[in-house]
């Protein structure tokens, strides 16, 4: 079995002294609320993959 590499990162901000974490509602309602994450493509390293996911979701 070939492993599938995944990448994720937490995007945070502080407003009025409270830290917030970026999340999104998955289009499939059963999947719930998630953090930005995705599969590392063959041409990417994990740092590039996290950056791409952040840009695609925020």
C-alpha atoms as a printed R data frame, in Angstrom:
   type eleno elety resid chain resno       x      y      z
1  ATOM     1    CA   UNK     A     1   0.000  0.000  0.000
2  ATOM     2    CA   UNK     A     2   1.326  3.439 -0.958
3  ATOM     3    CA   UNK     A     3   0.897  6.016  1.831
4  ATOM     4    CA   UNK     A     4  -1.009  9.214  1.047
5  ATOM     5    CA   UNK     A     5   0.765 12.286  2.388
6  ATOM     6    CA   UNK     A     6  -1.518 14.913  3.937
7  ATOM     7    CA   UNK     A     7  -0.767 18.469  5.003
8  ATOM     8    CA   UNK     A     8  -2.620 20.817  7.301
9  ATOM     9    CA   UNK     A     9  -1.933 23.985  9.187
10 ATOM    10    CA   UNK     A    10  -3.756 26.067 11.738
11 ATOM    11    CA   UNK     A    11  -4.463 29.653 10.707
12 ATOM    12    CA   UNK     A    12  -5.135 31.852 13.724
13 ATOM    13    CA   UNK     A    13  -5.887 35.452 14.495
14 ATOM    14    CA   UNK     A    14  -6.449 37.396 17.685
15 ATOM    15    CA   UNK     A    15  -9.390 39.794 17.999
16 ATOM    16    CA   UNK     A    16 -10.141 41.625 21.236
17 ATOM    17    CA   UNK     A    17  -7.727 39.348 23.074
18 ATOM    18    CA   UNK     A    18  -9.376 36.122 21.852
19 ATOM    19    CA   UNK     A    19  -7.611 33.695 19.541
20 ATOM    20    CA   UNK     A    20  -9.695 32.370 16.651
21 ATOM    21    CA   UNK     A    21  -8.906 29.399 14.401
22 ATOM    22    CA   UNK     A    22  -9.865 29.327 10.704
23 ATOM    23    CA   UNK     A    23 -12.353 26.526  9.976
24 ATOM    24    CA   UNK     A    24 -14.841 25.890  7.189
25 ATOM    25    CA   UNK     A    25 -18.030 23.928  6.669
26 ATOM    26    CA   UNK     A    26 -17.330 21.002  4.350
27 ATOM    27    CA   UNK     A    27 -19.667 20.895  1.308
28 ATOM    28    CA   UNK     A    28 -20.797 17.421  2.420
29 ATOM    29    CA   UNK     A    29 -22.739 18.264  5.574
30 ATOM    30    CA   UNK     A    30 -21.944 14.914  7.214
31 ATOM    31    CA   UNK     A    31 -18.228 15.813  7.085
32 ATOM    32    CA   UNK     A    32 -18.848 18.750  9.437
33 ATOM    33    CA   UNK     A    33 -16.575 21.659 10.254
34 ATOM    34    CA   UNK     A    34 -12.916 21.184  9.308
35 ATOM    35    CA   UNK     A    35  -9.545 22.886  9.230
36 ATOM    36    CA   UNK     A    36  -7.846 23.502  5.844
37 ATOM    37    CA   UNK     A    37  -6.025 20.323  4.829
38 ATOM    38    CA   UNK     A    38  -5.297 18.318  1.738
39 ATOM    39    CA   UNK     A    39  -3.153 15.800 -0.075
40 ATOM    40    CA   UNK     A    40   0.487 16.620 -0.787
41 ATOM    41    CA   UNK     A    41   0.838 16.501 -4.580
42 ATOM    42    CA   UNK     A    42   3.845 14.693 -6.112
43 ATOM    43    CA   UNK     A    43   5.475 17.997 -7.179
44 ATOM    44    CA   UNK     A    44   5.072 19.619 -3.704
45 ATOM    45    CA   UNK     A    45   6.821 19.373 -0.394
46 ATOM    46    CA   UNK     A    46   4.722 19.586  2.770
47 ATOM    47    CA   UNK     A    47   5.420 23.309  3.273
48 ATOM    48    CA   UNK     A    48   4.167 24.124 -0.225
49 ATOM    49    CA   UNK     A    49   1.083 21.972  0.311
50 ATOM    50    CA   UNK     A    50   0.182 23.765  3.560
51 ATOM    51    CA   UNK     A    51   0.589 27.134  1.825
52 ATOM    52    CA   UNK     A    52  -1.626 26.048 -1.049
53 ATOM    53    CA   UNK     A    53  -4.341 24.798  1.296
54 ATOM    54    CA   UNK     A    54  -4.228 28.037  3.286
55 ATOM    55    CA   UNK     A    55  -4.597 30.117  0.117
56 ATOM    56    CA   UNK     A    56  -7.400 27.930 -1.238
57 ATOM    57    CA   UNK     A    57  -9.485 28.054  1.937
58 ATOM    58    CA   UNK     A    58  -8.918 31.498  3.403
